[in-house]
Amino acid sequence: MNDKSFCPVLIRAAVGACIILVAGCSVDQRKEVATYRKVIDANQPAAVRVAPGAVVTLTDALALANQNEERLAIQGETYLQALIDKDRAFVAFLPTVNLAPSYQLASVGNATFGATSHQTQVPVNAQANLFNGFRDYHALKAAEAGIEQQKQLVLDLQQTVLLDVAQTYYQILASEQSVEVLTNSLAVQRARVQNIQAQAKVGTARPLDVAQAQAQLSATQVSLNSARADVLNGRSLLAYLVDAPIEDNPLRDDYEPPADLAPLAGWQAQAEAGRQDLLAAAAAVKSARENVEVAFGQYYPSVDLNLNYQLYDEALSGGGAWTGLLSLNLPIFTGGLIEANVRTAWSQFRQAALTQAQLRRQIDQIVETAYVNLDLARRQLRELQVEVEAARQALYLADQLYHAGNGTLLDVLIAQDTLLSTQLQLTTEQFTQKTAYFNLLRTVGTLKLQMTSATRPSQQHIRELATQPTTIPTTRP
């Protein structure tokens, strides 16, 4: 075969290699992202949108955060990289084939009788690992455990994101309800100040009464200003968490915790069985154990096969020649390097096992804390309902004594302040109970996107108690 007949062969080989290279470099970005979105979305709607001015429920806020939060996507990319690492580990079981055409041009002789020589070769080389001390097998198993670890870490981060949204959502509702309570109270107190000022002009009220009423009015205004600022800050944070412009959208809670609370032992058992970060720790232990076998496999011999086939060799005036090489590598002395690698792998395995054990104990403790906090919130809510009713009755009695001449305006103002304080506590506590329940679900690892349930009548009664104006009843409660 001469140079002219070889050129088309070389060109075709080069073009074929380029096509294979381009095809191998093509990556479907959408498909890559969809790989981890399947884990994050878990069969939830692919797209959630909230129109300007539309009501945003808690379920809507959770879905928006799950859809838009960058932290979840970042962790999802780590999960995707774990999948890629498994593909990379699997490659060790497959042979590699390379096409390496070359053209050599050299000068021969001297300047007077000089000439040039050239040589063209088109070899195809194939390499295969026949035995590697089972290292490839255990590396693949470690990669599979790494995938499970990263998947569970994605789901664990999702729990944290959902809890952040729920806490912020209820903080806004509590602040908005406080604004409503304080606004109602402020209107009553302004009317009272005007009434006392009129009485002072005709001499039926003391200047001290006017000053005390005005001081309470100002204190209530300060609390109202603070509550309004809390609403604005909370809405700004919620818009950031869900990555959507919902600062001005009305919020409507669509969830009510169950009335019954299972025993603590059941919650702890559920957390130990299904909490995502604990499952990730278990996968990390498995991966570390496989890495011990990978390190120990360095003591075994390795066997490699190398095949070389010449598609074209100008020196041979053609092609078809091939060579094969079977090589065996047996480590005899490595200066303690393999032993050091094995010791390190065992140490990392023990670290992973200790981390898992510590995390299990920690989970039991935080579940118990969350359980106690929820139980406390439920008890506090029941007592605050009684306290609001009692404070309302005390205000009525203080006002009756004042008008009968047996009490002072200060007694009325103190009773009114007590009622306002208990109403605000009740407002806060009803959402503290929900936040505590969501926190318990997160510590167990069962916080979900779809948390909707119908609001119970008792919850409506609590809202009426909390938002009812702190005016003095005309009839005895």
C-alpha positions as a Markdown table, in Angstrom:
| # | Residue | x | y | z |
|---|---|---|---|---|
| 1 | Met | 0.0 | 0.0 | 0.0 |
| 2 | Asn | 1.5 | 3.3 | -1.1 |
| 3 | Asp | 1.1 | 6.7 | 0.6 |
| 4 | Lys | -1.7 | 7.8 | -1.8 |
| 5 | Ser | -3.7 | 4.6 | -1.1 |
| 6 | Phe | -3.1 | 5.0 | 2.6 |
| 7 | Cys | -4.3 | 8.6 | 2.9 |
| 8 | Pro | -8.0 | 7.7 | 2.6 |
| 9 | Val | -7.6 | 5.1 | 5.2 |
| 10 | Leu | -5.9 | 7.6 | 7.6 |
| 11 | Ile | -8.6 | 10.2 | 6.9 |
| 12 | Arg | -11.4 | 7.7 | 7.5 |
| 13 | Ala | -9.8 | 6.5 | 10.7 |
| 14 | Ala | -9.4 | 10.1 | 12.0 |
| 15 | Val | -13.0 | 11.1 | 11.1 |
| 16 | Gly | -14.4 | 8.0 | 12.8 |
| 17 | Ala | -12.4 | 8.8 | 15.9 |
| 18 | Cys | -13.7 | 12.4 | 15.9 |
| 19 | Ile | -17.3 | 11.2 | 15.6 |
| 20 | Ile | -16.9 | 8.8 | 18.5 |
| 21 | Leu | -15.2 | 11.5 | 20.6 |
| 22 | Val | -18.0 | 14.1 | 19.8 |
| 23 | Ala | -20.7 | 11.5 | 20.6 |
| 24 | Gly | -19.1 | 10.7 | 23.9 |
| 25 | Cys | -18.8 | 14.3 | 24.9 |
| 26 | Ser | -22.5 | 15.0 | 24.4 |
| 27 | Val | -24.3 | 15.4 | 27.7 |
| 28 | Asp | -28.1 | 15.9 | 28.1 |
| 29 | Gln | -28.2 | 18.5 | 30.9 |
| 30 | Arg | -31.9 | 18.3 | 31.4 |
| 31 | Lys | -31.7 | 14.5 | 31.8 |
| 32 | Glu | -28.9 | 14.9 | 34.4 |
| 33 | Val | -31.0 | 17.4 | 36.4 |
| 34 | Ala | -34.1 | 15.2 | 36.1 |
| 35 | Thr | -32.1 | 12.4 | 37.7 |
| 36 | Tyr | -31.9 | 14.0 | 41.1 |
| 37 | Arg | -35.2 | 15.9 | 40.8 |
| 38 | Lys | -37.0 | 12.6 | 40.9 |
| 39 | Val | -35.6 | 12.1 | 44.4 |
| 40 | Ile | -36.4 | 15.6 | 45.5 |
| 41 | Asp | -39.9 | 15.9 | 44.0 |
| 42 | Ala | -41.0 | 12.3 | 44.9 |
| 43 | Asn | -44.0 | 12.3 | 42.5 |
| 44 | Gln | -45.0 | 15.9 | 43.5 |
| 45 | Pro | -46.2 | 18.4 | 40.8 |
| 46 | Ala | -43.3 | 19.4 | 38.6 |
| 47 | Ala | -44.2 | 23.1 | 38.7 |
| 48 | Val | -45.9 | 25.2 | 41.3 |
| 49 | Arg | -47.0 | 28.8 | 40.7 |
| 50 | Val | -48.8 | 31.3 | 42.8 |
| 51 | Ala | -50.5 | 34.2 | 41.1 |
| 52 | Pro | -50.0 | 37.8 | 42.5 |
| 53 | Gly | -52.5 | 38.4 | 45.3 |
| 54 | Ala | -53.6 | 34.8 | 45.5 |
| 55 | Val | -53.9 | 33.0 | 48.8 |
| 56 | Val | -50.7 | 31.1 | 49.8 |
| 57 | Thr | -51.4 | 28.0 | 51.9 |
| 58 | Leu | -48.7 | 26.2 | 53.9 |
| 59 | Thr | -48.8 | 23.4 | 51.4 |
| 60 | Asp | -48.1 | 26.0 | 48.6 |
| 61 | Ala | -45.2 | 27.4 | 50.5 |
| 62 | Leu | -43.7 | 24.0 | 51.1 |
| 63 | Ala | -44.1 | 23.0 | 47.5 |
| 64 | Leu | -42.5 | 26.3 | 46.3 |
| 65 | Ala | -39.5 | 25.8 | 48.6 |
| 66 | Asn | -39.1 | 22.2 | 47.4 |
| 67 | Gln | -39.2 | 23.3 | 43.8 |
| 68 | Asn | -37.0 | 26.4 | 44.0 |
| 69 | Glu | -34.5 | 26.1 | 46.9 |
| 70 | Glu | -31.0 | 26.0 | 45.6 |
| 71 | Arg | -29.6 | 24.1 | 48.5 |
| 72 | Leu | -31.6 | 21.1 | 47.4 |
| 73 | Ala | -30.3 | 21.3 | 43.9 |
| 74 | Ile | -26.7 | 21.6 | 45.1 |
| 75 | Gln | -27.1 | 18.5 | 47.3 |
| 76 | Gly | -28.8 | 16.8 | 44.3 |
| 77 | Glu | -25.8 | 17.5 | 42.2 |
| 78 | Thr | -23.7 | 15.7 | 44.8 |
| 79 | Tyr | -26.1 | 12.7 | 44.5 |
| 80 | Leu | -25.6 | 12.8 | 40.7 |
| 81 | Gln | -21.9 | 12.8 | 41.1 |
| 82 | Ala | -22.2 | 9.7 | 43.3 |
| 83 | Leu | -24.0 | 8.0 | 40.4 |
| 84 | Ile | -21.2 | 9.0 | 38.1 |
| 85 | Asp | -18.7 | 7.6 | 40.5 |
| 86 | Lys | -20.4 | 4.3 | 40.3 |
| 87 | Asp | -20.2 | 4.4 | 36.5 |
| 88 | Arg | -16.5 | 5.3 | 36.8 |
| 89 | Ala | -16.0 | 2.3 | 39.1 |
| 90 | Phe | -17.8 | 0.0 | 36.7 |
| 91 | Val | -15.4 | 1.0 | 33.9 |
| 92 | Ala | -12.6 | -1.0 | 35.6 |
| 93 | Phe | -14.4 | -4.2 | 34.5 |
| 94 | Leu | -14.4 | -3.2 | 30.8 |
| 95 | Pro | -11.5 | -3.1 | 28.4 |
| 96 | Thr | -10.2 | 0.1 | 26.9 |
| 97 | Val | -9.6 | 0.5 | 23.2 |
| 98 | Asn | -7.4 | 3.3 | 21.7 |
| 99 | Leu | -6.7 | 4.2 | 18.1 |
| 100 | Ala | -3.3 | 6.0 | 17.9 |
| 101 | Pro | -2.2 | 6.8 | 14.3 |
| 102 | Ser | 1.2 | 8.3 | 13.9 |
| 103 | Tyr | 3.3 | 9.8 | 11.1 |
| 104 | Gln | 7.1 | 10.2 | 11.4 |
| 105 | Leu | 9.3 | 12.3 | 9.1 |
| 106 | Ala | 13.1 | 12.3 | 9.5 |
| 107 | Ser | 16.1 | 13.5 | 7.6 |
| 108 | Val | 18.7 | 10.9 | 6.5 |
| 109 | Gly | 22.3 | 11.5 | 5.3 |
| 110 | Asn | 24.1 | 14.8 | 5.0 |
| 111 | Ala | 23.4 | 18.1 | 3.2 |
| 112 | Thr | 24.9 | 16.9 | -0.1 |
| 113 | Phe | 23.4 | 13.4 | -0.3 |
| 114 | Gly | 20.5 | 14.0 | 2.1 |
| 115 | Ala | 17.1 | 12.4 | 1.9 |
| 116 | Thr | 14.0 | 12.2 | 4.0 |
| 117 | Ser | 12.3 | 9.1 | 5.4 |
| 118 | His | 8.8 | 8.8 | 6.6 |
| 119 | Gln | 6.9 | 6.1 | 8.4 |
| 120 | Thr | 3.1 | 5.8 | 9.1 |
| 121 | Gln | 1.5 | 3.6 | 11.7 |
| 122 | Val | -2.1 | 3.1 | 12.6 |
| 123 | Pro | -2.2 | 0.8 | 15.7 |
| 124 | Val | -5.2 | -0.2 | 17.7 |
| 125 | Asn | -4.5 | -1.0 | 21.3 |
| 126 | Ala | -6.7 | -2.8 | 23.8 |
| 127 | Gln | -6.1 | -3.2 | 27.5 |
| 128 | Ala | -8.1 | -5.3 | 30.0 |
| 129 | Asn | -7.8 | -6.0 | 33.7 |
| 130 | Leu | -8.3 | -9.7 | 34.2 |
| 131 | Phe | -7.8 | -9.8 | 38.0 |
| 132 | Asn | -7.1 | -7.0 | 40.4 |
| 133 | Gly | -7.4 | -8.6 | 43.8 |
| 134 | Phe | -11.1 | -8.0 | 43.9 |
| 135 | Arg | -10.5 | -4.3 | 44.4 |
| 136 | Asp | -12.7 | -3.3 | 41.5 |
| 137 | Tyr | -15.6 | -5.4 | 42.9 |
| 138 | His | -15.4 | -3.8 | 46.3 |
| 139 | Ala | -14.8 | -0.3 | 44.8 |
| 140 | Leu | -18.1 | -0.8 | 42.9 |
| 141 | Lys | -19.9 | -1.8 | 46.1 |
| 142 | Ala | -18.5 | 1.2 | 47.9 |
| 143 | Ala | -19.7 | 3.4 | 45.1 |
| 144 | Glu | -23.2 | 1.9 | 45.4 |
| 145 | Ala | -23.2 | 2.6 | 49.1 |
| 146 | Gly | -22.1 | 6.2 | 48.4 |
| 147 | Ile | -25.1 | 6.6 | 46.1 |
| 148 | Glu | -27.5 | 5.6 | 48.9 |
| 149 | Gln | -25.6 | 7.9 | 51.3 |
| 150 | Gln | -26.0 | 10.9 | 49.1 |
| 151 | Lys | -29.6 | 10.1 | 48.3 |
| 152 | Gln | -30.5 | 10.1 | 52.0 |
| 153 | Leu | -28.6 | 13.3 | 52.6 |
| 154 | Val | -30.7 | 15.0 | 49.9 |
| 155 | Leu | -33.9 | 13.8 | 51.6 |
| 156 | Asp | -32.5 | 14.9 | 55.0 |
| 157 | Leu | -31.8 | 18.4 | 53.7 |
| 158 | Gln | -35.3 | 18.5 | 52.3 |
| 159 | Gln | -36.6 | 17.9 | 55.8 |
| 160 | Thr | -34.6 | 20.9 | 57.1 |
| 161 | Val | -35.8 | 23.1 | 54.2 |
| 162 | Leu | -39.5 | 22.2 | 54.8 |
| 163 | Leu | -39.1 | 22.9 | 58.6 |
| 164 | Asp | -37.5 | 26.3 | 57.9 |
| 165 | Val | -40.5 | 27.2 | 55.7 |
| 166 | Ala | -43.1 | 26.0 | 58.2 |
| 167 | Gln | -41.5 | 27.8 | 61.1 |
| 168 | Thr | -41.3 | 31.1 | 59.1 |
| 169 | Tyr | -44.9 | 30.6 | 57.9 |
| 170 | Tyr | -46.3 | 30.2 | 61.4 |
| 171 | Gln | -44.1 | 33.1 | 62.7 |
| 172 | Ile | -45.8 | 35.3 | 60.2 |
| 173 | Leu | -49.3 | 34.1 | 61.1 |
| 174 | Ala | -48.6 | 34.6 | 64.8 |
| 175 | Ser | -47.3 | 38.1 | 64.1 |
| 176 | Glu | -50.2 | 39.0 | 61.9 |
| 177 | Gln | -52.7 | 37.8 | 64.5 |
| 178 | Ser | -50.8 | 39.8 | 67.1 |
| 179 | Val | -51.2 | 42.8 | 64.9 |
| 180 | Glu | -55.0 | 42.1 | 64.8 |
| 181 | Val | -55.2 | 41.7 | 68.5 |
| 182 | Leu | -53.2 | 44.9 | 69.2 |
| 183 | Thr | -55.1 | 46.9 | 66.6 |
| 184 | Asn | -58.4 | 46.0 | 68.3 |
| 185 | Ser | -57.0 | 46.8 | 71.7 |
| 186 | Leu | -55.6 | 50.1 | 70.5 |
| 187 | Ala | -59.0 | 51.2 | 69.2 |
| 188 | Val | -60.6 | 50.5 | 72.6 |
| 189 | Gln | -57.8 | 52.2 | 74.5 |
| 190 | Arg | -58.0 | 55.3 | 72.4 |
| 191 | Ala | -61.7 | 55.6 | 73.1 |
| 192 | Arg | -61.0 | 55.1 | 76.8 |
| 193 | Val | -58.3 | 57.9 | 76.8 |
| 194 | Gln | -60.8 | 60.2 | 75.1 |
| 195 | Asn | -63.5 | 59.4 | 77.6 |
| 196 | Ile | -61.2 | 59.9 | 80.6 |
| 197 | Gln | -59.9 | 63.2 | 79.2 |
| 198 | Ala | -63.5 | 64.4 | 78.9 |
| 199 | Gln | -64.2 | 63.3 | 82.4 |
| 200 | Ala | -61.1 | 65.1 | 83.7 |
| 201 | Lys | -62.3 | 68.3 | 82.1 |
| 202 | Val | -65.5 | 68.2 | 84.2 |
| 203 | Gly | -63.6 | 67.1 | 87.3 |
| 204 | Thr | -64.9 | 63.5 | 87.5 |
| 205 | Ala | -61.5 | 61.9 | 86.7 |
| 206 | Arg | -58.1 | 62.6 | 88.1 |
| 207 | Pro | -55.1 | 63.7 | 86.0 |
| 208 | Leu | -53.4 | 60.5 | 87.2 |
| 209 | Asp | -56.1 | 58.5 | 85.5 |
| 210 | Val | -55.5 | 60.3 | 82.2 |
| 211 | Ala | -51.7 | 59.8 | 82.4 |
| 212 | Gln | -52.1 | 56.1 | 83.2 |
| 213 | Ala | -54.5 | 55.5 | 80.3 |
| 214 | Gln | -52.2 | 57.4 | 77.9 |
| 215 | Ala | -49.1 | 55.4 | 79.1 |
| 216 | Gln | -50.9 | 52.1 | 78.4 |
| 217 | Leu | -52.0 | 53.4 | 75.0 |
| 218 | Ser | -48.4 | 54.2 | 74.1 |
| 219 | Ala | -47.2 | 50.9 | 75.3 |
| 220 | Thr | -49.7 | 49.1 | 73.1 |
| 221 | Gln | -48.7 | 51.2 | 70.1 |
| 222 | Val | -45.1 | 50.2 | 70.6 |
| 223 | Ser | -46.0 | 46.6 | 70.7 |
| 224 | Leu | -48.1 | 47.0 | 67.5 |
| 225 | Asn | -45.2 | 48.7 | 65.7 |
| 226 | Ser | -42.9 | 45.8 | 66.7 |
| 227 | Ala | -45.5 | 43.2 | 65.5 |
| 228 | Arg | -45.9 | 44.9 | 62.2 |
| 229 | Ala | -42.1 | 44.9 | 61.7 |
| 230 | Asp | -42.0 | 41.2 | 62.6 |
| 231 | Val | -44.6 | 40.6 | 59.8 |
| 232 | Leu | -42.5 | 42.4 | 57.2 |
| 233 | Asn | -39.3 | 40.7 | 58.2 |
| 234 | Gly | -41.0 | 37.3 | 58.3 |
| 235 | Arg | -42.6 | 37.8 | 54.8 |
| 236 | Ser | -39.3 | 38.8 | 53.4 |
| 237 | Leu | -37.7 | 35.7 | 54.8 |
| 238 | Leu | -40.5 | 33.5 | 53.5 |
| 239 | Ala | -40.2 | 34.9 | 50.0 |
| 240 | Tyr | -36.4 | 34.2 | 50.2 |
| 241 | Leu | -36.9 | 30.6 | 51.3 |
| 242 | Val | -39.5 | 29.8 | 48.6 |
| 243 | Asp | -37.8 | 31.9 | 46.0 |
| 244 | Ala | -41.1 | 33.5 | 44.9 |
| 245 | Pro | -42.5 | 37.1 | 45.1 |
| 246 | Ile | -45.2 | 36.4 | 47.7 |
| 247 | Glu | -44.4 | 39.2 | 50.2 |
| 248 | Asp | -47.9 | 40.7 | 49.7 |
| 249 | Asn | -49.9 | 37.5 | 49.2 |
| 250 | Pro | -52.4 | 36.6 | 52.0 |
| 251 | Leu | -51.5 | 33.5 | 54.0 |
| 252 | Arg | -54.0 | 30.9 | 55.0 |
| 253 | Asp | -53.0 | 28.0 | 57.3 |
| 254 | Asp | -54.4 | 24.7 | 56.0 |
| 255 | Tyr | -53.0 | 22.3 | 58.6 |
| 256 | Glu | -54.1 | 21.2 | 62.0 |
| 257 | Pro | -52.0 | 18.8 | 64.1 |
| 258 | Pro | -53.7 | 15.6 | 65.2 |
| 259 | Ala | -55.5 | 15.6 | 68.5 |
| 260 | Asp | -53.8 | 12.4 | 69.8 |
| 261 | Leu | -50.1 | 12.1 | 70.4 |
| 262 | Ala | -48.5 | 8.6 | 70.2 |
| 263 | Pro | -46.1 | 7.5 | 73.0 |
| 264 | Leu | -42.5 | 8.7 | 72.9 |
| 265 | Ala | -41.1 | 5.2 | 72.4 |
| 266 | Gly | -43.0 | 4.9 | 69.1 |
| 267 | Trp | -41.6 | 8.2 | 67.8 |
| 268 | Gln | -38.0 | 7.2 | 68.7 |
| 269 | Ala | -38.4 | 3.8 | 67.0 |
| 270 | Gln | -39.7 | 5.4 | 63.9 |
| 271 | Ala | -36.8 | 7.9 | 63.9 |
| 272 | Glu | -34.2 | 5.0 | 64.3 |
| 273 | Ala | -35.8 | 3.1 | 61.4 |
| 274 | Gly | -36.3 | 5.8 | 58.9 |
| 275 | Arg | -34.6 | 9.1 | 59.7 |
| 276 | Gln | -32.6 | 10.1 | 56.6 |
| 277 | Asp | -29.3 | 11.2 | 58.1 |
| 278 | Leu | -29.1 | 7.9 | 60.1 |
| 279 | Leu | -29.7 | 5.9 | 56.9 |
| 280 | Ala | -27.0 | 8.0 | 55.3 |
| 281 | Ala | -24.6 | 7.1 | 58.2 |
| 282 | Ala | -25.4 | 3.4 | 57.8 |
| 283 | Ala | -24.5 | 3.7 | 54.1 |
| 284 | Ala | -21.3 | 5.5 | 55.0 |
| 285 | Val | -20.4 | 2.6 | 57.3 |
| 286 | Lys | -21.0 | 0.1 | 54.5 |
| 287 | Ser | -18.9 | 2.2 | 52.0 |
| 288 | Ala | -16.1 | 2.4 | 54.5 |
| 289 | Arg | -16.1 | -1.4 | 55.0 |
| 290 | Glu | -15.9 | -1.9 | 51.3 |
| 291 | Asn | -13.0 | 0.5 | 51.1 |
| 292 | Val | -11.2 | -1.7 | 53.6 |
| 293 | Glu | -11.4 | -4.6 | 51.2 |
| 294 | Val | -10.2 | -2.3 | 48.4 |
| 295 | Ala | -7.1 | -1.4 | 50.4 |
| 296 | Phe | -6.5 | -5.1 | 51.4 |
| 297 | Gly | -6.8 | -6.1 | 47.8 |
| 298 | Gln | -3.4 | -4.5 | 47.1 |
| 299 | Tyr | -1.8 | -7.5 | 48.7 |
| 300 | Tyr | -3.1 | -9.8 | 45.9 |
| 301 | Pro | -1.5 | -10.1 | 42.5 |
| 302 | Ser | -2.9 | -8.4 | 39.5 |
| 303 | Val | -3.2 | -9.7 | 35.9 |
| 304 | Asp | -3.5 | -7.5 | 32.8 |
| 305 | Leu | -3.9 | -8.3 | 29.2 |
| 306 | Asn | -2.6 | -5.9 | 26.4 |
| 307 | Leu | -3.4 | -6.5 | 22.7 |
| 308 | Asn | -2.0 | -4.4 | 19.9 |
| 309 | Tyr | -3.2 | -4.7 | 16.3 |
| 310 | Gln | -1.7 | -2.7 | 13.4 |
| 311 | Leu | -4.3 | -1.5 | 10.9 |
| 312 | Tyr | -1.5 | -0.2 | 8.8 |
| 313 | Asp | 2.3 | -0.1 | 9.2 |
| 314 | Glu | 4.3 | 1.4 | 6.4 |
| 315 | Ala | 7.4 | -0.6 | 7.4 |
| 316 | Leu | 5.5 | -3.8 | 6.8 |
| 317 | Ser | 3.9 | -2.5 | 3.6 |
| 318 | Gly | 0.4 | -3.1 | 5.0 |
| 319 | Gly | -1.2 | -4.2 | 8.2 |
| 320 | Gly | -2.6 | -7.1 | 10.1 |
| 321 | Ala | 0.3 | -7.6 | 12.5 |
| 322 | Trp | -0.7 | -8.0 | 16.1 |
| 323 | Thr | 1.0 | -8.6 | 19.5 |
| 324 | Gly | -0.3 | -9.7 | 22.9 |
| 325 | Leu | 1.1 | -9.2 | 26.3 |
| 326 | Leu | -0.1 | -10.9 | 29.5 |
| 327 | Ser | 1.5 | -9.4 | 32.6 |
| 328 | Leu | 1.4 | -10.5 | 36.3 |
| 329 | Asn | 2.2 | -8.1 | 39.1 |
| 330 | Leu | 2.9 | -9.5 | 42.5 |
| 331 | Pro | 3.7 | -7.0 | 45.3 |
| 332 | Ile | 6.7 | -8.3 | 47.3 |
| 333 | Phe | 7.9 | -5.2 | 49.2 |
| 334 | Thr | 6.2 | -1.8 | 49.2 |
| 335 | Gly | 7.9 | -0.2 | 52.1 |
| 336 | Gly | 4.8 | -0.6 | 54.3 |
| 337 | Leu | 2.6 | 1.5 | 51.9 |
| 338 | Ile | -0.1 | -1.2 | 51.6 |
| 339 | Glu | -0.2 | -1.7 | 55.3 |
| 340 | Ala | -0.6 | 2.0 | 55.9 |
| 341 | Asn | -3.4 | 2.1 | 53.4 |
| 342 | Val | -5.2 | -0.8 | 55.1 |
| 343 | Arg | -4.8 | 0.7 | 58.6 |
| 344 | Thr | -6.2 | 4.0 | 57.3 |
| 345 | Ala | -9.2 | 2.2 | 55.8 |
| 346 | Trp | -9.9 | 0.4 | 59.0 |
| 347 | Ser | -9.6 | 3.7 | 61.0 |
| 348 | Gln | -12.1 | 5.4 | 58.6 |
| 349 | Phe | -14.4 | 2.4 | 59.0 |
| 350 | Arg | -14.3 | 2.8 | 62.8 |
| 351 | Gln | -14.9 | 6.5 | 62.5 |
| 352 | Ala | -18.0 | 5.9 | 60.4 |
| 353 | Ala | -19.3 | 3.3 | 62.8 |
| 354 | Leu | -18.8 | 5.6 | 65.8 |
| 355 | Thr | -20.5 | 8.5 | 63.9 |
| 356 | Gln | -23.5 | 6.3 | 63.3 |
| 357 | Ala | -23.7 | 5.2 | 66.9 |
| 358 | Gln | -23.4 | 8.8 | 68.2 |
| 359 | Leu | -26.0 | 10.0 | 65.7 |
| 360 | Arg | -28.5 | 7.3 | 66.8 |
| 361 | Arg | -28.1 | 8.4 | 70.5 |
| 362 | Gln | -28.4 | 12.0 | 69.5 |
| 363 | Ile | -31.6 | 11.3 | 67.5 |
| 364 | Asp | -33.2 | 9.6 | 70.5 |
| 365 | Gln | -32.4 | 12.7 | 72.6 |
| 366 | Ile | -33.6 | 15.3 | 70.1 |
| 367 | Val | -36.8 | 13.3 | 69.5 |
| 368 | Glu | -37.5 | 13.2 | 73.2 |
| 369 | Thr | -36.8 | 17.0 | 73.4 |
| 370 | Ala | -39.2 | 17.7 | 70.5 |
| 371 | Tyr | -41.8 | 15.4 | 72.0 |
| 372 | Val | -41.6 | 17.2 | 75.4 |
| 373 | Asn | -41.8 | 20.6 | 73.7 |
| 374 | Leu | -44.9 | 19.6 | 71.8 |
| 375 | Asp | -46.6 | 18.1 | 74.9 |
| 376 | Leu | -45.8 | 21.4 | 76.7 |
| 377 | Ala | -47.3 | 23.5 | 73.9 |
| 378 | Arg | -50.5 | 21.4 | 73.9 |
| 379 | Arg | -50.8 | 21.8 | 77.7 |
| 380 | Gln | -50.0 | 25.5 | 77.6 |
| 381 | Leu | -52.6 | 26.1 | 74.9 |
| 382 | Arg | -55.3 | 24.5 | 77.0 |
| 383 | Glu | -54.4 | 26.5 | 80.1 |
| 384 | Leu | -54.2 | 29.8 | 78.1 |
| 385 | Gln | -57.7 | 29.3 | 76.9 |
| 386 | Val | -58.8 | 29.2 | 80.5 |
| 387 | Glu | -56.6 | 32.1 | 81.4 |
| 388 | Val | -58.1 | 34.3 | 78.6 |
| 389 | Glu | -61.6 | 33.6 | 79.8 |
| 390 | Ala | -60.6 | 34.4 | 83.4 |
| 391 | Ala | -58.8 | 37.6 | 82.4 |
| 392 | Arg | -61.9 | 38.7 | 80.5 |
| 393 | Gln | -64.1 | 38.1 | 83.6 |
| 394 | Ala | -61.5 | 40.0 | 85.8 |
| 395 | Leu | -61.7 | 43.0 | 83.4 |
| 396 | Tyr | -65.5 | 43.0 | 83.7 |
| 397 | Leu | -65.4 | 42.9 | 87.5 |
| 398 | Ala | -62.7 | 45.6 | 87.7 |
| 399 | Asp | -64.8 | 47.9 | 85.5 |
| 400 | Gln | -67.9 | 47.2 | 87.6 |
| 401 | Leu | -66.1 | 48.1 | 90.8 |
| 402 | Tyr | -64.6 | 51.2 | 89.3 |
| 403 | His | -68.0 | 52.5 | 88.2 |
| 404 | Ala | -69.5 | 51.6 | 91.6 |
| 405 | Gly | -66.8 | 53.7 | 93.3 |
| 406 | Asn | -65.1 | 50.8 | 95.0 |
| 407 | Gly | -62.2 | 50.4 | 92.6 |
| 408 | Thr | -59.6 | 52.5 | 90.7 |
| 409 | Leu | -59.0 | 53.1 | 87.1 |
| 410 | Leu | -55.5 | 51.6 | 87.7 |
| 411 | Asp | -57.2 | 48.3 | 88.5 |
| 412 | Val | -59.2 | 48.4 | 85.3 |
| 413 | Leu | -56.0 | 49.2 | 83.3 |
| 414 | Ile | -54.1 | 46.4 | 84.9 |
| 415 | Ala | -57.0 | 43.9 | 84.2 |
| 416 | Gln | -57.1 | 45.2 | 80.6 |
| 417 | Asp | -53.4 | 44.8 | 80.2 |
| 418 | Thr | -53.6 | 41.3 | 81.7 |
| 419 | Leu | -56.3 | 40.3 | 79.2 |
| 420 | Leu | -54.2 | 41.7 | 76.3 |
| 421 | Ser | -51.1 | 39.9 | 77.5 |
| 422 | Thr | -52.9 | 36.5 | 77.7 |
| 423 | Gln | -54.5 | 37.0 | 74.3 |
| 424 | Leu | -51.1 | 37.6 | 72.8 |
| 425 | Gln | -49.8 | 34.5 | 74.5 |
| 426 | Leu | -52.7 | 32.5 | 73.2 |
| 427 | Thr | -52.1 | 33.8 | 69.7 |
| 428 | Thr | -48.4 | 32.8 | 69.9 |
| 429 | Glu | -49.0 | 29.4 | 71.5 |
| 430 | Gln | -51.5 | 28.1 | 69.0 |
| 431 | Phe | -48.8 | 28.5 | 66.3 |
| 432 | Thr | -46.1 | 27.3 | 68.7 |
| 433 | Gln | -48.0 | 24.0 | 69.0 |
| 434 | Lys | -48.0 | 23.6 | 65.2 |
| 435 | Thr | -44.4 | 24.5 | 64.9 |
| 436 | Ala | -43.5 | 22.1 | 67.7 |
| 437 | Tyr | -45.4 | 19.3 | 65.9 |
| 438 | Phe | -43.6 | 20.0 | 62.6 |
| 439 | Asn | -40.3 | 20.0 | 64.5 |
| 440 | Leu | -41.2 | 16.6 | 65.9 |
| 441 | Leu | -42.0 | 15.3 | 62.4 |
| 442 | Arg | -38.6 | 16.6 | 61.2 |
| 443 | Thr | -36.7 | 14.9 | 64.0 |
| 444 | Val | -38.4 | 11.7 | 63.1 |
| 445 | Gly | -37.8 | 12.2 | 59.3 |
| 446 | Thr | -41.5 | 12.2 | 58.3 |
| 447 | Leu | -42.1 | 15.8 | 57.3 |
| 448 | Lys | -43.8 | 15.8 | 53.9 |
| 449 | Leu | -44.9 | 18.2 | 51.3 |
| 450 | Gln | -48.6 | 17.3 | 51.5 |
| 451 | Met | -49.5 | 18.1 | 55.1 |
| 452 | Thr | -53.0 | 19.5 | 54.4 |
| 453 | Ser | -55.9 | 18.7 | 56.8 |
| 454 | Ala | -59.2 | 20.4 | 57.6 |
| 455 | Thr | -59.2 | 23.0 | 60.4 |
| 456 | Arg | -61.0 | 21.8 | 63.5 |
| 457 | Pro | -63.8 | 23.9 | 65.1 |
| 458 | Ser | -61.7 | 24.1 | 68.3 |
| 459 | Gln | -59.0 | 26.0 | 66.5 |
| 460 | Gln | -61.6 | 28.5 | 65.3 |
| 461 | His | -62.7 | 29.0 | 68.9 |
| 462 | Ile | -59.1 | 29.7 | 69.9 |
| 463 | Arg | -58.8 | 32.3 | 67.2 |
| 464 | Glu | -62.0 | 34.0 | 68.3 |
| 465 | Leu | -60.6 | 34.1 | 71.9 |
| 466 | Ala | -57.3 | 35.6 | 70.8 |
| 467 | Thr | -58.6 | 38.2 | 68.4 |
| 468 | Gln | -61.7 | 39.4 | 70.3 |
| 469 | Pro | -61.2 | 43.1 | 71.2 |
| 470 | Thr | -60.1 | 43.8 | 74.8 |
| 471 | Thr | -63.2 | 45.9 | 75.4 |
| 472 | Ile | -65.1 | 45.7 | 78.6 |
| 473 | Pro | -68.2 | 43.4 | 78.3 |
| 474 | Thr | -71.5 | 45.1 | 78.8 |
| 475 | Thr | -72.8 | 41.9 | 80.5 |
| 476 | Arg | -71.2 | 39.5 | 82.9 |
| 477 | Pro | -69.2 | 36.8 | 81.0 |
